[in-house]
Amino acid sequence: MKNEEIRLFDTLSNFYQALGIPFSQEEEFTIHLTDRLRQQYPNQSPLFRANYYTFVIIKDGYGRYMLDNQTFNTQPQTIYFTNPGHIKRFEVNEPYSGYIITFSEKFLKQYLGANLFDEFPFLLAETVPPQYLDSATFLPFVALCDQLTNEYEGQSAYKWRILSNLLMIFLLKIKEMFWSDYDPQEEGVISSPIVTTFKNNLENHFRDLVNGRATQLLRVQDFAELQTLHPNYFSTVIKSKTGKTVNTWITEKMIAEAQSLLAMTTNSVKEIAYQLGFQEPTHFSRFFKKHTGLTPSEFRRSNSNISDT
């Protein structure tokens, strides 16, 4: 696995083309019947990352899927979902009968509202074991998927509005059955790889700045790219699971590093500004005073015996 190429499927069409599934145009929502796929079995996908959400509803068939370093088995009457950013692979031992639902964050926010993660915080969950259901619990999801499929393959003038409302019902049923008490901040404290990796990347980046191995401050999109995540999704995860935005984390780290350099070194304010990635020392001074109430020189006089030069 270490030497195997990890493919990035940044659009749904890339993903479906790789699976050999007919896909005529770029769409932000799809649903496909798995038993229509013409593939050889057993079948194994490549390792990949994807910038969209996937729900798999399995009526019949056995297999497994891998999510980062975890492996889960699938069986009849299984529902599982994956979200953006993870390294994934799935294996199918025999033809599946069921549904694959895929949708992007853009689709969610366009049709379900900008605050959808407040309603459906489980979409941000990173450790997502599959749900193995009994028939009574599973059949309502099959009925919803049949409705979604009929509308998706139809030509209604209200197609996307109908689909988005059916998806809303589907997500509400998922929430009701499995995730009614999910708290993203609890996962953020205990076991969030995205948060942990971001904190490590942030620490390492400031070490590089201070030691001269980097000259420009990384932005939100740069930290997202380090994890092969869409910036919007990355920002949402960090905010939901830590209670602070990515920019707040960067700002707090910047102030902490600046205070340490001012108190513990003889470097001039100008030198510290350049060390921390500021192009103009005056910008650094304004930034520092805005967030501390003191100029860099005032802070230094109050916190050390080092005189500014």
Protein Blocks (a to p, Z undefined) as FASTA:
>chain_A
ZZpccdddfbfklmmmmnopacfbdcfbdcddfklpccdddddddddddfbdcddddfbd
cddddehjaccdddehiacdddehiacddddfbdcddddddddfklmmmmnojklmmmmm
mlmpmbdcdddddfklmmmmmmmmmmmmmmmmmccfklmmmmmmmmmmmmmmmmmmmmmm
gcfklmmmmmpfklmmmmmmmmmmmmmmmnopacbdcdfklmmmmnopafklmmmmmmmm
nopafklmmmmmmmmmmmmmmmmmcbdfklmmmmnopablklmmmmmmmmnopafklmmm
mmccbdcZZ
